[in-house]
Amino acid sequence: MGRLEGRSAVITGAASGIGRAAAKLFAAEGARVVCVDRAETVADTAKAITEAGGKALALTGDAADEAFVASYVKRAVDDHGGLDVLWANAGVSGGWVPMQEQDAAHWAEIVRINLIGHFLALKHAAPIMVAAGKGSIIMTASVAGIRSGAGGMPYSASKAGVISLAQTSANELYGTGVRVNAICPGLIETGMTKPVYDQARARGTEEKIGQLNPLTRGGEPIEIANMGLFLASDEASYVNGQFIAVDGGLSSSHPVVRRKR
C-alpha cells in the first residue's frame, strides 16, 4: 500500500518541474491527483499518470484566479471524493530586473501568482479539510524568501510572504487537524531555472552549478517532491507551520556572489 493510498490531492504548477514530479510521485503512492497549470502540457502529466496505472485529471487555468481555484477544489471533491492534500506550487520568477527598472505592475503580477494564488488555494481547500478534521496543505516558497541572494526583489518578497502565510494560516487553523507547511527549494533544474543551466552549459561551466552549497550541486525536482510526499503523509503528522529548506545546505550559511551592475 502506498503512503497516500486512497487520498485525493491537488497539485498546482503540475505541467513541469517540481509540480510534475510531485504529481507522478503522489499518484505512484496511491493518491488520486488533480493536476493544475496554466500550460496545456499539464495534460501530459495526467496522461503519464494514467498510463502508469494511476488516477489523475488535468485542469488548465490561472492559479491566482479565484473562480478557477474554487473550481479545481470542487473537481477534486466531486471526482475524487474529497480533498486530503493540496500543494500550492504554481509560481513565476520574474527574472532579474534592476530595481530602477521595476514598476508596480511587475511586482503586482509576481505577488498575484506566487502569494495570492497560494492564499486562494488555502482559502478554498481549508474548509473541506476542516470539515474532515484533517488534511495537509503544502506551499512552495524558496530559499529566496529566507534571505537575500537567491532571487530578484519581487520574487524574494513574494516567497517570504509564502513562508509567513504558512505560519499564520497554521495558527488560523488552530485545533482543526489541518496542517500547513512550506518547502523552500534551493537551485533546482526546472523550467524556471532553465536559463541559468543553459548559460552555464553554453559557457562550459556546468560543474559550477550549485557550488555555493555544501553538496556542490543543483537539485532535481524529485528531491523536492520527496519532501512534499513526506509532508502530505501521516509520517509528518506532527509537522505544522514550518518552512523547510531543501537546498543542499545553501541556507545554512550566507554565501552570495554579487551581481555585476
C-alpha positions in Angstrom: 0.0 0.0 0.0 1.3 3.5 -0.9 1.8 6.2 1.6 -1.1 8.2 0.1 -3.3 5.3 -0.7 -6.9 6.3 -1.2 -6.3 10.1 -0.8 -7.3 13.0 -3.0 -4.7 15.5 -3.9 -4.4 18.7 -5.9 -1.1 20.0 -7.2 -0.7 23.3 -9.0 2.1 24.1 -11.4 1.9 20.4 -12.4 2.8 20.9 -16.1 6.6 20.6 -15.5 9.4 20.6 -13.0 8.6 20.2 -9.3 4.8 20.0 -9.9 5.0 17.3 -12.5 7.5 15.3 -10.4 5.2 15.6 -7.3 2.0 14.7 -9.2 3.6 11.5 -10.6 5.1 10.6 -7.2 1.9 11.2 -5.3 0.0 9.1 -7.8 2.5 6.3 -7.6 1.9 6.3 -3.8 -1.8 5.8 -4.3 -3.3 9.3 -4.5 -5.9 10.4 -6.9 -4.4 13.6 -8.3 -5.9 16.8 -9.9 -3.1 18.3 -11.9 -3.4 22.1 -12.4 -1.5 24.5 -14.5 -2.0 27.3 -17.0 0.1 25.4 -19.6 -1.8 23.0 -21.8 1.1 20.5 -21.3 -0.4 19.7 -17.8 -2.5 17.2 -19.8 0.8 15.3 -20.4 1.4 14.9 -16.7 -2.1 13.4 -16.2 -1.6 11.2 -19.2 1.7 9.9 -17.8 0.0 9.1 -14.5 -3.0 7.2 -16.1 -0.7 5.3 -18.4 1.2 4.1 -15.4 -2.0 2.9 -13.8 -2.7 5.8 -11.6 -5.7 8.1 -11.5 -5.4 11.8 -12.5 -7.2 14.6 -14.3 -5.8 17.8 -15.7 -7.3 21.3 -15.4 -6.0 24.3 -17.2 -6.3 27.8 -15.8 -4.9 30.7 -13.8 -3.9 29.5 -10.3 -4.4 33.0 -9.0 -8.0 33.4 -10.4 -10.4 32.8 -7.5 -13.2 31.3 -9.6 -10.7 28.8 -11.2 -9.3 27.9 -7.7 -12.8 27.2 -6.4 -13.5 25.1 -9.5 -10.4 22.8 -9.1 -11.1 22.3 -5.4 -14.7 21.3 -6.4 -13.5 18.9 -9.1 -11.3 17.2 -6.5 -14.2 16.7 -4.2 -16.7 15.7 -6.9 -14.4 13.4 -8.9 -12.1 12.0 -6.2 -14.4 12.1 -3.1 -12.8 14.8 -1.1 -9.5 16.7 -0.6 -6.8 15.4 1.6 -3.7 17.2 0.2 -3.3 20.4 -1.6 0.2 21.5 -2.8 0.1 25.2 -4.0 3.2 25.1 -6.2 2.5 27.4 -9.1 4.8 30.3 -9.4 6.9 32.6 -11.6 10.3 34.1 -11.2 10.0 37.5 -12.8 13.7 37.3 -13.8 16.5 39.6 -12.6 15.3 43.2 -13.2 17.3 46.1 -11.8 15.4 48.0 -9.0 15.1 51.2 -11.0 13.5 49.3 -13.9 10.9 47.6 -11.8 7.4 49.0 -11.6 4.2 48.3 -9.6 2.7 46.2 -12.4 5.8 43.9 -12.4 5.5 43.5 -8.6 1.8 43.0 -8.7 1.9 40.2 -11.2 4.6 38.2 -9.3 2.9 38.7 -6.0 -0.5 37.8 -7.5 0.7 34.4 -8.8 3.2 33.5 -6.1 1.4 34.6 -3.0 -2.2 35.5 -3.6 -2.6 32.2 -5.6 -1.4 30.3 -2.6 -3.7 32.2 -0.3 -6.7 31.4 -2.6 -5.7 27.7 -2.7 -5.6 27.7 1.1 -8.9 29.6 1.4 -10.9 27.2 -0.7 -9.2 23.9 0.4 -9.2 24.5 4.1 -13.0 24.3 4.7 -13.1 20.9 3.0 -10.2 19.7 5.3 -11.6 21.3 8.4 -14.9 19.5 7.9 -13.0 16.2 7.7 -10.8 17.1 10.7 -7.6 16.5 8.9 -5.6 17.5 5.8 -2.2 18.7 4.6 -1.6 22.0 2.8 1.8 22.5 1.3 3.2 25.7 -0.2 6.2 26.1 -2.4 8.3 29.0 -1.1 12.0 29.4 -1.8 15.3 29.9 -0.1 15.0 33.4 -1.7 12.3 34.0 0.9 14.6 33.3 3.7 17.4 35.7 2.9 18.8 37.8 0.0 20.9 36.4 -2.8 18.7 33.7 -4.3 16.3 35.7 -6.4 15.0 39.1 -7.6 13.4 41.5 -5.3 9.7 40.9 -6.0 10.2 37.1 -6.3 12.0 37.0 -2.9 9.4 39.2 -1.3 6.6 37.0 -2.6 8.3 33.9 -1.3 8.9 35.5 2.1 5.2 36.1 2.1 4.5 32.4 1.4 6.6 31.5 4.5 4.6 33.9 6.6 1.3 32.6 5.1 2.2 29.1 6.0 3.0 30.1 9.6 0.0 32.4 10.1 -2.5 30.0 8.5 -1.3 27.1 10.5 -2.3 29.1 13.6 -5.5 30.3 12.0 -6.4 26.7 11.6 -5.7 26.0 15.3 -7.4 22.9 16.6 -8.8 21.7 13.3 -6.3 19.0 12.5 -5.3 20.7 9.3 -1.5 21.1 8.8 0.1 23.9 6.7 3.8 23.9 5.8 6.1 25.5 3.2 9.0 24.0 1.3 11.9 26.3 0.4 13.7 24.8 -2.6 17.3 25.9 -3.5 18.6 25.8 -7.0 16.5 23.1 -8.8 16.7 22.3 -12.5 13.2 23.3 -13.7 11.7 25.4 -16.5 12.1 28.5 -14.2 15.8 27.9 -13.8 16.5 26.7 -17.4 18.2 30.0 -18.4 20.8 29.5 -15.5 21.5 26.0 -16.6 21.6 26.8 -20.3 24.0 29.7 -19.8 26.3 27.6 -17.7 26.4 24.8 -20.2 27.0 27.2 -23.0 30.0 28.6 -21.1 31.3 25.2 -20.3 30.9 25.9 -16.5 28.1 23.4 -15.7 30.3 21.8 -13.0 30.0 25.1 -11.1 26.2 25.0 -10.8 25.4 24.8 -7.1 28.9 25.5 -6.0 27.8 27.7 -3.1 26.0 24.9 -1.2 27.9 22.2 0.8 26.7 19.5 -1.6 28.2 21.5 -4.5 25.4 20.7 -7.0 22.0 21.7 -8.1 18.9 19.7 -7.1 16.4 17.7 -9.1 12.6 18.2 -9.0 12.1 14.7 -7.4 14.1 15.8 -4.4 11.5 18.5 -3.7 8.7 16.1 -4.5 10.0 13.7 -1.9 9.8 16.3 0.8 6.3 17.1 -0.3 5.4 13.4 -0.1 6.6 13.4 3.5 4.6 16.4 4.4 1.5 15.0 2.7 1.8 11.7 4.5 1.0 10.6 8.1 4.7 10.5 8.8 4.6 14.3 9.1 1.6 14.2 11.4 3.3 16.5 14.0 4.9 18.9 11.5 2.9 22.1 11.2 3.6 25.8 10.5 7.1 25.1 9.3 9.3 26.3 6.4 11.7 23.6 5.4 14.7 24.3 3.1 15.6 21.6 0.6 18.7 23.3 -0.8 21.8 21.2 -0.4 22.7 23.3 2.7 22.7 26.7 1.0 20.7 28.4 3.6 22.9 27.1 6.4 25.3 29.9 5.6 25.2 33.3 3.8 27.1 32.6 0.6 26.4 35.3 -2.1 28.1 36.1 -5.4 27.5 39.8 -6.0 25.8 40.6 -9.3 27.7 42.9 -11.6 25.9 46.3 -12.2 
